[in-house]
Each structure stands twice: as structure tokens, then as C-alpha cells.
Amino acid sequence: MSQGDFVRHMGSSGTGIHGAPSQWQKFHMDFPLLVLLMVLAGVGLFVLYSASGQSAHYVNRQLTYYGVGLLAMLVMAQIPPRFLERWGALPYIGGVLLLMGVLFFGVGAKGAQRWLEIGGFRFQPSEILKIAVPLMLAQYLGQRALPPNFKHVFFALIFIGIPPVLVVLQPDLGTAILIGVSGFFVLFLAGLPKRYLGFVGLAVMVALPLMWFYVLHDYQKQRILTMFNPEADKLGSGWNIIQSTIAIGSGGLHGKGWMQGTQSQLDFLPESHTDFIIAVLAEEFGLIGVMLLIGLYLLIILRCVIICLRAQSMFGRLLAGSITLTFFVYIFVNMAMVSGILPVVGVPLPMVSYGGTSIVTLMLGFGMLMSVSTERKRSV
């Protein structure tokens, strides 16, 4: 077989060397990642039905969110990484403008002003920045010599710092920290020199006491103190974490069975369908159920790491790597929060907790990963 025949056979055939169906290649979808995400969405709906008190309303709306997210992922997967790199600053600029709009025209709920409402549709602009910040940083650093020098690190830190400051004013400290972390991951993956890492660490240590006295609200300080001793205010600030740990512990190894959990079904567990949904899973399916979910998350992360390693450009590697690490941090923070290891900061469990903007944003991120994954195929 000649070289030309070999190229045509491998590049134009319906299967390719990995046996992927031609339709998935046609739509630039990463089949293993797509299957894992659909399984995770199915698990999420299954648990949500019980966590929401068998509410068809929540399940139907979550299905709608998954549908919109899947469409967003499909569209994003069609956009070549080179196009994302060229226009990566636009989502960042738009997101910052939306955050400024929240401060003046935002819709309030539960003591915070975090949402915008346009035409009856409510969304949380800060979720967009979880993707826009790493996209912006990947564009900025991917076009420069690495590891970054002092000038590039300085400007990168400015780009990272603006959105969290606006989010803190809402106030939403948890999301602000996650946005900052997502941008810092790009810096880290770009080969941030050790001396700068030490400087950043020192700056954080200096900033912590300043934040305690001048930035944190009283209820945020109370959440941190409650983490160390939830029993000090059993019926107040410690209620959430106490009920959550009771639910987790009572599930044991095998759990009480689907829709048989007392803490969630009898409304002892607050926010059971959103931030604390992992406690519902632990109570009803026990340690085995939690480990299976963690295993599913690890498979998704492993697939994302493979995509990152196979990326054809520095921009693609930085973007895919930062999205993967950020996804891991969301999982860790939520589970640590619910189990009492970290303060309650209102971080949903990715793709499982009820919520529209969060799901669509996550799916957009996975769409970017799929775009990076199929970059080689576009170049054939």
C-alpha cells in the first residue's frame, strides 16, 4: 500500500485507528467523554428525584438544562481551537461587563445579588467567568514564550484578579475563589517559576488576615468558625453541616435505599437538591454509592487528562488542563464542604446538583475539550 493510500485509508475512513464511529468524528465529539457525561447526567437525575422530594418539576427542568448544555457543548465542539485562541478575550470582556451589570441591575436572593434577569430568563454571570478566565489566560500565555517572565505574570494576575473582585462584591466569596483558582491553574501549567510561586504564596498569607477584617462579612466569618466547631451553634450556623454529616454517616456501607433517607425526605437536610445532594446519595446508597460516583468522576478526569496530553498546541494544552483541574477542584470543594472539611461556600456538585447556569457552563467547558481533542482530525 502506498503512502497516499495509507493516508486516505486512515484519515478518510469511517473508523480511523481508534474505531470511533464516523458520526462522532463528523461532529467533533469525543465519544468516550460524551458517554461518561451522559452516564453522570443520568446519575444526577436519579439522585435529584429523591433529593427534591420526588418532584417531577425539578427533574424536568434539570432535563431541560442538560438539553441546553448538550446543545452548547455540540456547538462549542465545532469551533476550532485556533478560533477560540483568536477571540478568547471576548467572553472575558463580556463576562466582566455582565458582572458590573449585576452590581447595578442584579436580582437578589437569599441576601445576595448574583443574578441577571433578561426576558424572564435568570442566569448567574459569575459562572461564565469560570470558563472565560482560563480561556483568556490560555490565549494570553499561549502566544508568548514560556515559562512566563515577570511582565507576563504581572498582567496575567491582573486578568485573574478583576473578576473575583467583582464577584466578592455580590457577595459570593466561594465562586470568587474558584474563578481565581481556574485562572491560576493556567499560570501553573504555563510553567510559573518557583520564585513566583513563593511570592504568590506569601501574598496570599498576607492577604488572609486583611480579608478577615476588611472583606469577609459576619456570616462568612461564622461559616469558617463553624467548620471548626459546628456543635457551638447546633440550631443556627452549624445546622447544615451537622445534618449533612448525620446523613452521610447513617448511610453506612450500603445505604438505606433509594428515597428511603430520613434526613432528606423529612427535610432535616437543607439544600438537599443543590449543594448538599452528595449527602443524599451517601445516605441512600452508602459508601459504595459515593465511591462509584467518585470513580465516574475520575474516569471523566482521566479522559480529560488524555485530551490535554494529546493537544496539538500550547493554547490547547493550557485550556484543556485548566478546565480539567478546575473541574476536579469543584468536586473536591463540594464533597469537602458537605463532609465538614471545608467551610460551606455554596459550590454545587458538578453535573449532579440542580442548577441551570452551572450545568451549561460545565458543558461549554467540555465542548472546548472536545474541540481540542479533535484538533488533529481537522488538520488531516
FENTA-V406713 format. One line per field, one symbol per residue. phi: phi as a letter, one per 30 degrees, with the letter a starting at -180 (. if undefined). psi: psi as a letter, one per 40 degrees, with the letter a starting at -180 (. if undefined). burial: + if it has 24 or more other ideal C-beta (glycine too) atoms within 12 Angstrom, else -. Layout:
phi->???
psi->???
burial->???
This chain:
phi->.dddddddddccddcidcidedddddchcdeeddddddddddddddddeddcihddddddddddddddddddddddddddedddddcddddddddddddddddcbdccahibcbccbbiiccbcedddddcdddddddddddcbdcdddeddddddddeddddedddeddcadeddddddddddededddjeeeddeddddddddddeddddcbcdddddddddddedadddbdccdddedddddddddddidcicjeicdddddcidcdhdccdcddddddddbidddddddddddddddddddddddcecbdedddddddddddeddeddddddddcjdbddbicddeicddlddddddedddddddddddcdddddd
psi->hidddddddddeiedadefhidddddefhhdddddddddddddddddddddeffhddddddddddddddddddddddehiddddddfdddddddddddddddddeihihfeigeiihhfehhihddddedddddddddddddeihiiiadddddddddddddddddddedigdddddddddddddddddefhiddddddddddddddddddddedhidddddddddddgdedgdebdedddddddddddedadeieiheehddddefdhifdebdfddddddddeadddddddddddddddddddddddeieidddddddddddddddddddddddddeediihefhihhedihhddddddddddddddddddedddde.
burial->-------------------+---++-++++++++-+++-++-++++++++++-----++--+--++-+++-+++-++-+++--++--+--++--++-++++++--+-----+++++------++++++++++++++++++++---+-+---++--++-++++++++++++++++++++++++++++++++++---+---+----------+----+---+--++-++--+------++++++++++++-++---++-++-+-+++--+++++++++++++++++++--++--++-++--++-+++-++--+++++++++++++++++++++++++-++++-+++++++++++++++++++++++++++++++++++++--
